[in-house]
Amino acid sequence: MTAVVLAGGRSTRFGGDKLATAVAGEPLLHRAVRAVAAAADEVIVVIGRDAPAPALPADLPAPVRLARDRELDRGPLAGLVAGLTAASAPAALLVAGDQPWLRPDVLRLLLEELDGPPGGPGFDVVALHDGDSLWPFPVALRVATVRPAAEAALAGDDLRLFTLFGRLRVARVHESRWRALDAEGASLRDIDTHDDVPSR
């Protein structure tokens, strides 16, 4: 399994290098990378085309590599294409670099659901369902089907991940299942502004 960590945003709402901000004693990006490294065989951190390479955590259970967006200002979809192009595994996790409380058990559950019921075709995308919402991060993806669909979408005008997912076979993991592993819903939380950063 490959994990793709999107780290190419401009942090406009945060007003600075958000992913370098300390959360619980280490950079925000490091926390996301550590979580996915516990559930995947490799980690691809996708940064902006012209961005400086960030410092990455060492001594992880999975190797970590960098990839770069091929196009400027094309949002998470561009990062997804870059990450899946660099992926060497048939299945992938997609998370945002500003998600410091991802739970590895929840990530593994997403991956397990990709195959679907025995004898069936499986799914292209597996996402967490929460209340009335389906969340774009974290999700599990089938590389062989999602990558060409994402490349085609990137050539168009609608760059929304949900539009892409709507063209694919999507499975929803009901909240009663994944909240048994993450009762507080920490796996959905991200850091958008300074107010989201815990004081300690």
Protein Blocks (a to p, Z undefined) as FASTA:
>chain_A
ZZdddfkbgolmnopafklpcgehiafklmmmmmmmmmmcbdcddddfklccddddehia
bdcdddddfbghkbjmlmmmmmmmmpcbfbdcdddfklckbcfklmmmmmmmmnopghia
bjfbdcddehjbccfbdcdddfklmmmmmmmmmmmmblcfklmmmmpccddddfklmmmm
omnommmpccfbfmlpcfZZ
